[in-house]
């Protein structure tokens, strides 16, 4: 049975007859009789034929008519292909009593005409004297209406070939068009949408009810919704969600993009849009159809701009087409955007886009579910804690989490190539991935800066200020549950004020390093713009970006230069006053937009009782992990409304270093400078009153430069005489008069800050 048969195309007269031609030797080896069923195993499935001898009686060849195939992926290319005779099997036949089939017709017009008995007689004639198998596909040739027939069930159920006779009862379960059938046979990967169960349920309800139950809705006298608008930040999963729901409800999905609409000649865009809607209407006559318009803000912007004449015509055409959709049509339009305010307002009313669903940035529970799906097929070590990863990825959307897992897997692959170990993804791989993958909302954002980490040990002195900063900023961000348990209101902002050069900026960098949070530094150059209203928009955008990547710190350095007191109208344009008004609104929570919220629903104050995860979700949803830190050396020019409790809650005075603090600063500044034995840092600390931390650092640098100048490039140490010469050029930047002013201003600070000195 090792004979090899070469496959060649069938004769034209055998097309559609279910015949296969082979030589007498092969028929003898198989024991096959003329006209009896023969099962042929091919790479893409099995073909059921009837055995017939070749007219020239030559052996070594096999001609197959692929009328009955067990898979829709049957091959028609037989060039230079061959199979062994052991892949052929002779079967017995059983006459069938009943067959349930699915018929695929050429177009919707044929489907609409299949209600009569004429179509049933046509299908009966096409199937007469045909051998079939369970779940097989019959390719029909020579018919002007029927393309193929799928056998769903057979009675009796048998492993042998079933013969359809004139007495077989044929039940047509479904009639579908060729276009519908081709979409159902596409190898569309199963879309897994994690963490959005309530959104899926709402979307499924809006789409499936009018598509699958139109008669029930008509009996209730309701008009089916025509459109749905999905709103959410980029990468949150809007497109994936639509594809998953369309696959689940069995709707035909038509995706529409701006590039497929716009044309080179006037009116071509409207014509393309009409053609797509006409195609969707035709398909909806045969079954539920879903028309998906992605990035609709680029296709239908607001009208009224003289430069947008083509877009205005497309908006008007889309409005007309949506108004022409009848309520009994099995057609729903779904649009997605991350800029809902840029869409023409005429689209956002009932009767067009009836409902808007906002998909926010994933919360803790949703990120945990997304990570479970992403790592389900990844070989991860036991030290990878998905709960910890979910807590560390605040502000990450689904696309960011996908990139994070992919980068961690790439780190594992690179390590496995170098060390020849098992490429399991461990915690260190995710740590390396965190260095490269940041939230997409934080990319190219205003005020987003990178700085070298500053640790508390690098700042000399100021121990009391460090403790107060930890209590005011680090504790609320790291331990929000403790504040909630004690019924404390989390502080919103901290103001650091004091003389220049006393490490106010370094303190902010140190607390940002300690909290492991996003850091946005905003200056006047970032905010001020020559256009009216642009400065306020930029500040609002900074807060929006910070909320998206929370926990975050917004640092307003030299805040007196950005916004001053409203009673002191130094600026004729009033820009500072308007920026101050925006900042006050943001601090009071007025600036929070609905599109910025976390998760898929708004949590209220009582929703987090009794569950630790819900408490943490409440922190994210209400954006409590956002802290404003400002620094100034002129607190007297700031507006009183900014300094009241509830806005900048803590006013911390950063004093110049005393003798003990100066000694600590000198030790840090001279840690890498080779000092001679005659240098006494204690005496230097005593002689440097009214020197700030920046002055002390400059003094040490100047002494080292003097040593190089005196001893040449071969200098090996810094002596006392070098420091004495440095005193001549480096003078203290502070004086008693300036410090007296700050002492008077300290009465405006919180009372318990008197323990600082």
C-alpha positions in Angstrom: 0.0 0.0 0.0 2.9 2.4 -0.6 1.8 3.3 -4.1 2.1 7.1 -4.8 -0.6 8.8 -6.8 0.0 12.1 -8.5 -2.8 14.7 -8.2 -4.0 16.2 -11.5 -7.0 18.5 -12.2 -10.3 16.8 -12.9 -11.9 16.7 -16.3 -14.4 19.5 -17.1 -17.2 17.0 -17.6 -16.6 15.7 -14.0 -17.0 19.2 -12.4 -19.8 19.1 -9.9 -20.4 15.3 -10.2 -18.4 14.3 -7.0 -16.3 11.9 -9.1 -12.7 11.0 -8.7 -10.8 9.1 -11.4 -8.0 6.6 -10.6 -6.4 3.6 -12.3 -7.5 0.0 -12.1 -4.5 -1.0 -9.9 -5.4 1.6 -7.3 -9.1 0.6 -7.3 -8.1 -3.0 -6.9 -5.8 -2.3 -4.0 -8.6 -0.2 -2.3 -11.3 -2.7 -3.1 -13.4 0.2 -4.3 -16.4 -0.3 -6.5 -17.5 2.0 -9.3 -19.7 4.8 -8.0 -19.2 3.9 -4.3 -17.9 6.6 -1.8 -14.2 7.1 -1.3 -12.7 9.3 1.4 -9.4 11.1 0.4 -7.3 12.7 3.1 -5.6 15.9 2.0 -3.5 18.5 3.9 -6.4 20.9 4.5 -9.1 18.3 5.2 -10.8 15.3 3.7 -12.7 15.1 0.4 -15.6 12.7 -0.1 -15.9 11.4 -3.7 -17.2 8.5 -5.7 -14.7 6.1 -7.3 -14.6 5.9 -11.1 -11.9 4.5 -13.4 -9.8 6.6 -15.7 -10.9 6.5 -19.3 -7.3 5.7 -20.4 -7.0 3.1 -17.6 -3.5 4.5 -16.7 -2.2 4.1 -13.1 -0.3 6.5 -10.9 -2.7 9.4 -11.3 -5.7 10.7 -9.3 -8.2 13.3 -10.4 -10.5 14.7 -7.7 -13.7 16.8 -7.9 -13.7 18.9 -4.7 -17.5 19.1 -4.5 -17.7 17.7 -0.9 -15.0 18.8 1.5 -14.8 18.6 5.3 -13.2 22.1 5.6 -13.9 25.4 3.9 -10.1 25.7 3.3 -10.0 23.2 0.4 -7.2 23.5 -2.1 -7.6 23.7 -5.8 -3.9 23.7 -6.7 -2.7 20.2 -7.5 0.5 21.1 -9.4 3.5 18.9 -8.4 1.5 17.3 -5.6 1.1 13.7 -4.8 -0.4 11.5 -2.1 0.0 7.9 -1.0 -2.7 5.4 -1.7 -2.9 4.8 2.1 -4.6 8.2 2.3 -7.6 6.8 0.4 -10.3 4.9 2.2 -13.3 3.1 0.7 -16.5 3.7 2.7 -19.9 2.1 2.9 -23.0 4.2 2.4 -26.2 4.7 4.4 -29.4 6.2 3.0 -30.3 9.3 5.0 -33.8 10.0 6.4 -33.3 13.7 7.3 -30.6 16.3 6.6 -30.3 19.8 8.1 -28.4 22.2 5.9 -27.3 25.8 5.7 -27.5 27.3 2.2 -25.2 30.1 0.9 -26.7 32.2 -1.9 -25.0 34.7 -4.2 -26.7 38.0 -3.0 -29.4 39.5 -0.9 -32.0 39.5 -3.7 -31.8 35.7 -3.9 -32.1 35.4 -0.2 -35.2 37.6 -0.1 -36.8 35.3 -2.7 -36.2 32.0 -0.8 -39.4 32.0 1.1 -41.4 29.9 -1.4 -41.4 26.2 -2.2 -39.5 26.8 -5.4 -36.2 27.4 -3.6 -36.8 24.2 -1.5 -37.3 22.2 -4.6 -34.1 23.7 -6.1 -32.0 22.7 -3.0 -33.6 19.2 -3.1 -32.6 18.8 -6.7 -29.0 19.9 -6.1 -28.6 17.4 -3.2 -30.2 14.4 -4.8 -27.9 11.3 -5.1 -25.0 13.2 -3.3 -22.8 11.5 -0.6 -22.2 13.7 2.4 -20.5 13.7 5.8 -21.3 15.5 9.0 -20.2 19.2 8.9 -19.1 19.0 5.3 -19.2 21.7 2.7 -20.8 21.2 -0.8 -19.5 23.4 -3.6 -22.3 23.9 -6.1 -21.4 24.6 -9.7 -23.8 25.4 -12.5 -26.4 27.1 -10.2 -27.3 30.7 -10.8 -28.3 31.3 -7.2 -26.8 28.8 -4.8 -23.0 28.9 -4.1 -22.5 26.2 -1.5 -24.4 24.1 1.1 -23.2 23.2 4.5 -24.5 19.9 6.1 -25.2 20.6 9.8 -26.9 17.4 11.0 -27.7 13.9 9.5 -30.2 11.3 10.5 -29.2 8.6 11.1 -25.9 9.7 12.6 -23.1 7.5 11.1 -19.4 7.6 10.5 -19.9 6.3 7.0 -21.0 8.3 4.0 -24.6 9.4 4.0 -26.6 9.2 0.7 -29.3 11.8 0.0 -32.1 10.3 -1.9 -35.4 11.5 -3.3 -37.1 10.3 0.0 -34.7 12.3 2.3 -36.3 15.1 4.2 -34.2 18.2 3.7 -34.6 20.9 6.3 -33.1 24.3 5.5 -32.1 25.9 8.8 -30.5 29.1 7.5 -30.0 31.0 4.3 -27.2 33.4 4.1 -25.4 35.5 1.5 -22.0 34.8 0.2 -20.6 38.0 1.7 -21.9 37.1 5.1 -20.5 33.5 4.8 -17.1 34.7 3.8 -16.8 36.9 6.9 -17.9 34.1 9.2 -15.1 31.9 7.7 -12.4 34.5 8.3 -9.8 33.5 10.9 -10.5 36.5 13.1 -8.6 36.0 16.4 -10.7 35.8 19.5 -10.6 39.3 21.2 -10.2 39.2 24.9 -11.4 42.3 26.6 -10.5 42.4 30.3 -11.6 44.8 33.0 -14.5 46.3 31.0 -17.4 43.9 31.8 -19.9 46.7 32.5 -19.0 48.5 29.3 -19.3 45.3 27.3 -22.7 44.6 28.8 -23.9 48.2 28.0 -22.5 48.0 24.4 -23.9 44.5 23.9 -27.3 45.7 25.1 -27.4 48.7 22.7 -26.2 46.7 19.8 -27.8 43.2 20.3 -31.3 44.3 21.3 -32.2 46.2 18.1 -30.3 43.8 15.9 -31.5 40.5 17.3 -34.9 41.4 18.8 -36.4 44.0 16.4 -39.9 42.5 16.6 -40.0 42.8 20.4 -38.9 46.4 20.3 -41.5 47.2 17.7 -44.3 45.6 19.8 -43.3 47.9 22.7 -43.5 50.9 20.3 -39.9 51.9 20.8 -37.5 53.3 18.3 -34.2 51.4 18.1 -31.1 53.5 18.8 -29.2 54.3 15.7 -25.8 55.3 17.0 -23.4 55.0 19.9 -20.3 57.1 20.7 -17.4 55.6 22.6 -15.2 58.2 24.3 -11.9 57.4 26.0 -8.2 58.1 25.9 -6.0 56.5 23.2 -5.0 52.9 23.8 -7.8 52.2 26.3 -9.4 49.5 24.0 -12.3 51.2 22.1 -11.6 49.5 18.8 -10.9 46.1 20.4 -14.1 46.4 22.4 -16.2 47.0 19.2 -14.6 44.0 17.4 -15.2 41.7 20.4 -18.9 42.7 20.8 -19.5 42.4 17.0 -18.1 38.9 17.0 -20.1 38.0 20.1 -23.5 39.1 18.8 -22.7 37.8 15.3 -22.9 41.2 13.5 -21.3 42.0 10.2 -18.6 44.6 11.0 -17.7 47.3 8.5 -14.8 49.6 9.6 -14.7 53.1 8.2 -11.7 55.4 8.3 -11.1 59.0 7.1 -8.5 57.8 4.5 -11.2 55.6 2.8 -13.6 58.5 2.5 -11.7 61.5 1.4 -11.0 61.8 -2.3 -9.1 64.1 -4.7 -12.1 65.6 -6.5 -14.9 67.6 -5.0 -17.9 65.5 -3.9 -15.9 62.2 -4.0 -15.9 62.0 -0.2 -19.7 62.3 0.0 -20.0 59.7 -2.8 -17.8 57.2 -1.0 -19.7 57.8 2.2 -23.0 57.1 0.5 -21.6 53.9 -1.1 -20.5 52.6 2.3 -23.9 53.3 3.8 -25.6 51.7 0.9 -23.5 48.6 1.3 -24.3 48.5 5.0 -28.0 48.8 4.3 -27.8 45.9 1.8 -26.0 43.7 4.3 -28.4 44.6 7.1 -31.2 43.2 5.0 -29.6 39.8 5.4 -28.6 40.1 9.1 -27.3 42.5 11.8 -24.7 45.0 10.6 -22.4 47.2 12.6 -20.8 50.2 11.0 -17.8 51.3 13.0 -16.3 54.9 12.4 -12.9 55.2 14.2 -11.5 58.6 15.0 -14.7 60.3 14.0 -13.3 63.7 15.2 -10.9 63.7 12.2 -13.8 62.9 9.8 -16.5 65.1 11.3 -15.0 68.2 13.0 -17.0 71.1 14.1 -18.4 73.2 11.2 -18.0 76.9 10.8 -14.4 77.2 9.9 -13.9 78.6 6.3 -10.9 76.3 5.8 -13.0 73.1 6.4 -15.3 73.1 3.4 -14.8 69.4 2.4 -15.2 68.3 6.1 -18.4 70.4 6.4 -19.9 68.7 3.4 -19.0 65.2 4.8 -20.6 66.2 8.2 -23.8 67.3 6.4 -23.8 64.1 4.3 -23.4 61.9 7.4 -26.2 63.7 9.2 -28.5 63.1 6.2 -27.5 59.4 6.0 -28.0 58.8 9.7 -31.5 60.5 9.6 -32.3 58.1 6.7 -31.8 55.0 8.7 -35.1 53.4 9.6 -35.8 52.0 13.0 -36.6 48.6 11.6 -33.1 48.3 10.0 -30.7 45.8 11.6 -28.0 48.4 11.4 -26.2 50.3 14.2 -23.4 52.9 13.9 -20.7 53.0 16.5 -18.1 55.8 16.5 -15.0 56.2 18.7 -13.0 59.2 19.6 -10.6 60.6 22.3 -11.6 64.2 21.5 -15.4 64.4 21.9 -15.4 68.2 22.1 -14.1 68.5 18.6 -17.0 66.6 17.0 -19.8 68.6 15.4 -22.6 69.1 18.0 -25.3 68.1 15.5 -24.1 64.5 15.8 -24.3 64.4 19.5 -28.0 64.3 20.0 -30.7 61.6 20.4 -31.7 60.2 17.0 -28.1 60.1 15.8 -25.6 59.1 18.4 -28.2 58.3 21.0 -25.8 57.3 23.8 -22.3 58.2 24.8 -20.2 55.7 26.8 -17.1 57.0 28.5 -14.2 54.5 29.0 -11.8 55.9 31.5 -8.2 55.0 32.4 -8.2 51.5 34.0 -8.5 51.3 37.7 -6.6 48.9 40.0 -9.0 46.0 39.5 -9.2 46.5 35.8 -5.4 46.7 35.4 -5.2 43.5 37.4 -7.6 41.8 35.0 -5.8 43.1 32.0 -2.4 41.8 33.3 -4.0 38.4 33.9 -5.0 38.2 30.3 -1.7 39.5 28.9 0.4 37.1 31.1 -1.9 34.1 30.6 0.3 32.8 27.8 3.6 34.0 29.2 6.0 31.8 31.3 6.3 33.9 34.4 8.1 33.2 37.6 6.5 32.9 41.0 8.1 36.2 42.1 6.0 38.2 39.7 3.1 39.6 41.7 0.3 40.9 39.5 -1.3 42.8 42.4 2.0 44.8 42.9 2.3 45.4 39.1 -1.3 46.7 39.0 -0.5 49.1 41.9 2.6 50.3 40.1 0.9 51.0 36.8 -1.4 53.8 37.7 -2.3 55.8 34.6 -1.3 52.9 32.2 -4.0 52.1 29.6 -4.4 48.7 27.9 -1.9 49.5 25.1 0.7 50.6 27.7 0.3 47.4 29.7 0.6 45.3 26.5 3.9 47.1 25.7 5.1 46.6 29.3 4.5 42.8 29.1 6.1 42.6 25.7 9.2 44.5 26.8 9.5 42.3 29.9 9.4 39.2 27.6 12.0 40.7 25.4 14.3 41.2 28.4 13.8 37.6 29.3 14.7 36.5 25.8 17.9 38.6 25.8 18.9 37.2 29.1 18.3 33.7 28.0 20.5 34.2 24.9 23.3 35.4 27.0 23.2 32.9 29.9 21.5 29.9 28.1 18.9 29.7 30.8 15.2 29.2 30.8 13.5 32.3 29.4 11.1 32.8 32.3 9.8 36.3 32.9 10.7 37.4 36.4 10.3 40.5 38.5 13.6 42.0 37.4 12.5 41.8 33.8 9.4 43.9 34.6 11.6 46.3 36.6 13.8 46.8 33.4 10.6 47.2 31.3 9.4 50.0 33.6 12.4 52.0 32.8 11.5 52.0 29.1 7.7 51.9 29.1 6.0 54.9 30.5 2.3 55.8 30.3 1.3 57.1 26.9 -0.5 60.1 28.5 2.9 61.3 29.9 4.7 61.3 26.6 5.5 64.8 25.2 3.5 66.4 28.0 4.0 69.9 29.2 6.2 70.0 32.3 7.3 66.4 32.0 11.0 66.4 33.1 13.6 63.8 33.9 16.1 64.6 36.7 18.8 62.7 38.5 17.3 61.1 41.6 17.9 63.1 44.7 17.9 61.3 48.1 17.3 62.8 51.5 20.8 62.0 52.6 22.1 64.3 49.8 20.6 67.4 51.6 22.4 68.6 54.6 20.5 69.7 57.7 16.8 70.7 57.5 15.8 67.5 59.4 12.5 69.1 60.7 11.6 70.3 57.2 12.3 66.8 55.7 10.0 65.3 58.3 7.2 67.7 57.6 7.5 67.1 53.9 7.3 63.4 54.4 4.1 63.9 56.5 2.6 66.3 54.0 3.4 64.6 50.7 4.9 61.2 51.0 2.5 59.8 53.6 -0.7 60.7 51.8 0.7 59.2 48.6 2.1 56.0 50.1 -0.4 55.3 52.8 -3.8 56.8 51.8 -5.7 54.0 53.6 -4.3 55.3 57.0 -5.7 58.8 56.2 -9.0 57.4 55.2 -9.1 55.2 58.4 -8.5 58.3 60.6 -11.0 60.4 58.7 -8.3 62.9 57.5 -8.7 65.0 54.5 -5.7 64.6 52.2 -3.7 67.8 51.7 -3.8 69.4 48.2 -0.7 71.5 48.1 2.4 72.6 49.9 4.2 76.0 49.6 8.0 76.2 50.4 9.2 79.7 50.9 12.5 81.0 52.2 15.6 82.8 51.1 17.2 81.8 47.7 19.7 79.0 47.7 18.3 77.1 50.7 17.5 73.8 48.8 13.8 74.3 48.2 14.0 72.8 44.7 16.2 69.9 46.0 13.7 69.1 48.7 10.9 68.8 46.1 13.1 66.5 43.9 13.9 64.4 47.0 10.3 63.9 47.9 9.4 63.1 44.3 12.2 60.5 44.3 11.0 59.0 47.6 7.4 58.8 46.4 8.3 57.1 43.0 5.7 59.3 41.3 5.4 61.4 38.1 7.0 64.8 38.4 5.9 67.8 36.3 7.8 71.0 36.7 6.0 74.1 35.3 7.6 77.5 34.8 6.5 80.8 33.4 8.1 80.0 30.1 5.8 76.9 29.7 2.7 78.8 30.6 2.8 82.3 29.1 1.6 82.6 25.5 0.9 85.6 23.3 -2.5 84.3 22.5 -5.5 85.1 24.6 -6.6 82.2 26.7 -3.7 79.9 25.6 -2.0 80.2 29.0 -5.0 79.0 30.9 -5.5 76.1 28.4 -1.9 75.1 28.9 -2.3 75.0 32.7 -5.5 73.0 32.4 -3.7 70.6 30.2 -0.9 70.2 32.7 -3.4 69.2 35.4 -5.2 66.8 33.0 -1.9 65.1 32.2 -1.0 64.9 35.9 -4.3 63.3 36.7 -3.9 60.8 34.0 -0.4 59.7 35.3 -1.3 60.0 39.0 0.3 59.7 41.6 2.0 62.9 40.4 3.6 66.0 41.8 3.1 69.4 40.0 6.0 71.7 40.9 5.5 75.4 40.4 8.9 76.9 40.9 9.1 80.7 41.4 5.3 80.8 41.7 5.5 84.5 42.4 6.6 85.1 38.8 3.8 82.9 37.4 0.9 84.3 39.4 0.8 87.2 41.9 -1.8 88.9 43.9 -5.0 90.0 42.2 -4.9 93.3 44.2 -1.6 94.2 42.7 -2.3 94.7 39.0 1.2 94.8 37.7 0.3 93.2 34.4 -1.9 95.2 32.1 -3.1 92.1 30.2 -4.4 90.3 33.3 -2.7 87.0 32.3 -1.5 86.3 35.8 -4.9 86.8 37.3 -6.5 84.4 34.8 -3.8 81.8 35.5 -4.5 82.2 39.2 -8.2 81.7 38.7 -7.6 78.5 36.7 -5.2 77.2 39.4 -7.8 77.9 42.2 -10.4 76.0 40.2 -8.1 73.1 39.7 -7.2 73.0 43.4 -10.9 73.0 44.3 -11.6 70.1 41.8 -13.7 72.1 39.4 -11.3 71.3 36.5 -12.0 67.5 36.4 -13.5 66.5 33.1 -15.8 63.4 32.6 -13.4 62.1 30.0 -10.5 62.1 32.6 -12.2 59.8 35.1 -10.8 56.4 36.1 -12.7 53.3 35.3 -16.2 53.0 33.8 -18.3 54.5 36.6 -18.0 57.3 39.1 -17.5 56.2 42.7 -19.1 58.2 45.5 -17.7 58.7 49.0 -19.6 55.8 50.5 -18.7 53.3 47.8 -15.4 52.3 49.3 -16.5 51.1 52.7 -15.5 47.6 53.8 -13.1 46.7 50.9 -9.4 47.5 50.6 -9.4 47.3 46.8 -12.4 49.6 46.6 -10.6 52.1 48.9 -7.6 52.2 46.6 -9.9 52.5 43.5 -11.7 55.4 45.2 -8.3 57.1 45.6 -7.6 56.7 41.8 -11.1 57.5 40.6 -11.3 60.7 42.6 -7.7 61.6 41.6 -6.5 62.2 45.2 -2.9 61.2 44.5 -2.2 64.6 42.9 -0.1 67.1 44.9 0.8 70.7 44.1 4.1 71.9 45.4 5.1 75.5 45.0 8.3 77.3 45.8 9.0 81.0 46.2 11.3 83.5 48.0 8.6 86.2 47.9 5.5 84.8 49.6 4.3 88.4 50.4 3.2 89.0 46.7 1.0 85.8 46.5 -2.7 86.1 46.6 -4.4 85.3 49.9 -6.9 83.0 48.3 -4.1 80.7 47.2 -2.7 80.4 50.7 -5.8 79.5 52.6 -6.4 75.9 53.9 -7.9 73.6 51.3 -5.6 74.9 48.6 -2.0 75.3 49.6 -2.6 73.6 53.0 1.0 73.6 54.3 3.2 76.7 54.3 6.7 75.5 55.1 9.5 78.0 55.8 12.9 76.7 54.6 15.4 78.7 56.8 19.0 79.3 55.9 21.3 76.7 57.5 22.5 77.2 61.0 25.9 76.2 62.2 25.1 72.5 62.6 23.4 72.5 59.2 26.3 74.3 57.5 28.7 71.7 58.9 26.5 69.0 57.3 26.4 70.8 54.0 30.2 71.3 54.0 30.7 67.6 54.6 28.5 66.7 51.6 30.2 69.4 49.4 33.7 68.2 50.3 33.0 64.5 50.1 34.9 64.2 46.8 37.4 67.0 47.4 40.8 66.0 48.9 41.2 68.2 51.9 44.5 68.9 53.7 44.8 67.9 57.4 44.8 71.6 58.4 41.2 72.1 57.1 38.7 72.2 59.9 35.1 72.0 58.7 33.8 73.0 62.1 35.6 76.3 62.0 34.5 76.9 58.4 30.9 76.3 59.5 31.3 78.8 62.3 32.8 81.5 60.0 30.0 81.1 57.3 27.1 82.8 58.9 24.5 84.2 56.4 25.8 81.7 53.8 23.1 79.6 52.1 23.6 76.1 50.9 24.3 77.2 47.4 26.9 79.7 48.7 28.6 76.9 50.7 28.7 74.7 47.6 30.2 77.6 45.6 32.7 78.3 48.3 34.0 74.7 48.2 34.3 74.8 44.4 36.1 78.1 44.5 38.6 76.8 47.0 39.4 73.8 44.8 39.9 76.1 41.8 42.2 78.3 43.8 44.3 75.2 44.7 44.6 74.4 41.0 45.5 78.0 40.2 48.2 78.2 42.9 49.8 74.7 42.7 49.0 74.0 39.0 47.4 71.0 37.5 49.5 68.7 39.8 47.6 69.9 42.9 46.6 67.1 45.3 44.7 68.8 48.1 42.8 71.9 49.2 44.3 73.8 52.2 43.0 76.4 54.6 44.8 79.2 52.8 42.8 78.2 49.6 39.5 78.6 51.6 40.7 82.0 52.9 41.3 83.2 49.3 37.9 81.8 48.3 36.2 83.9 51.0 37.4 87.0 49.3 35.5 86.2 46.1 32.5 84.3 47.5 30.4 86.6 49.7 27.2 85.5 51.5 24.0 86.1 49.6 21.9 86.7 52.7 21.8 89.5 55.3 20.1 90.2 58.5 17.6 92.6 56.9 16.2 89.9 54.5 16.0 87.3 57.2 14.0 89.7 59.4 11.4 90.0 56.6 11.0 86.2 56.5 10.6 86.1 60.3 7.7 88.5 60.1 6.1 86.5 57.3 6.3 83.3 59.4 3.3 84.4 61.4 1.2 83.4 58.4 2.3 79.7 58.5 0.7 76.9 60.4 1.4 77.1 64.2 3.1 73.8 64.6 5.9 74.9 62.2 7.5 76.9 65.0 9.3 73.7 66.0 11.6 74.2 62.9 14.0 76.4 64.7 
